[in-house]
Amino acid sequence: MPEIKIVTEVAGRICATPVQVGGTVVDDDEIVFVEAMKMEIPVPAPASGTLTSLLVKIDDLVAEGQTIAIVAS
């Protein structure tokens, strides 16, 4: 199973993690939400598969381009 790294496109604070490790995702499902500029920006899954690793938790600060999760497709 190939692993796909999921990265943020914006810097901000993790405000929600609707998918738990081991959960199944479909292409474009929201993995986490990043709060930036008073907006909640979704970070979608780039492919269908299983969320094998969530590298952040709520209230963590993330940088643009930071790997935040891994999906096995």
For each residue, the residues with C-beta under 8 A, 3 or more apart:
1: 49 72 73
2: 72 73
3: 52 70 71 72 73
4: 46 47 49 70 71 72 73
5: 67 69 70
6: 31 43 45 46 67 68 69 70 71
7: 65 66 67 68
8: 11 12 34 43 62 63 64 65 66 68
9: 41 43 64 65
10: 34 36 41 64
11: 8 36 61 62 63 64
12: 8 34 35 36 37 41 61 62
13: 34 35 36 59 60 61 62
14: 17 32 33 34 35 56 57 58 59 60 61 62 68
15: 33 34 35 40 58 59
16: 32 33 40 58
17: 14 20 31 32 33 54 56 57 58
18: 30 31 32 33
19: 23 25 29 30 31 32 51 54
20: 17 23 51 54
21: 51 52 53 54
22: 50 51 52
23: 19 20 50 51
24: 48 49 50 51
25: 19 29 31 45 48 49 50 51 71
26: 29 45 48
27: 44 45 46 47 48
28: 44 45
29: 19 25 26 44 45
30: 18 19 33 42 43 44 45
31: 6 17 18 19 25 43 44 45 51 54 68 69 71
32: 14 16 17 18 19 42 43 54 56 68 69
33: 14 15 16 17 18 30 40 41 42 43
34: 8 10 12 13 14 15 40 41 43 62
35: 12 13 14 15 38 39 40 41
36: 10 11 12 13 39 41
37: 12
38: 35
39: 35 36
40: 15 16 33 34 35
41: 9 10 12 33 34 35 36
42: 30 32 33
43: 6 8 9 30 31 32 33 34 68 69
44: 27 28 29 30 31
45: 6 25 26 27 28 29 30 31 48 49 51 71
46: 4 6 27 71
47: 4 27 71 73
48: 24 25 26 27 45 73
49: 1 4 24 25 45 71 72 73
50: 22 23 24 25 71 72
51: 19 20 21 22 23 24 25 31 45 54 69 70 71
52: 3 21 22 70 71 72
53: 21 69 70
54: 17 19 20 21 31 32 51 57 68 69
55: 67 68 69 70
56: 14 17 32 60 62 68 69
57: 14 17 54 60
58: 14 15 16 17
59: 13 14 15
60: 13 14 56 57
61: 11 12 13 14
62: 8 11 12 13 14 34 56 66 68
63: 8 11 66
64: 8 9 10 11
65: 7 8 9
66: 7 8 62 63
67: 5 6 7 55 70
68: 6 7 8 14 31 32 43 54 55 56 62
69: 5 6 31 32 43 51 53 54 55 56
70: 3 4 5 6 51 52 53 55 67
71: 3 4 6 25 31 45 46 47 49 50 51 52
72: 1 2 3 4 49 50 52
73: 1 2 3 4 47 48 49
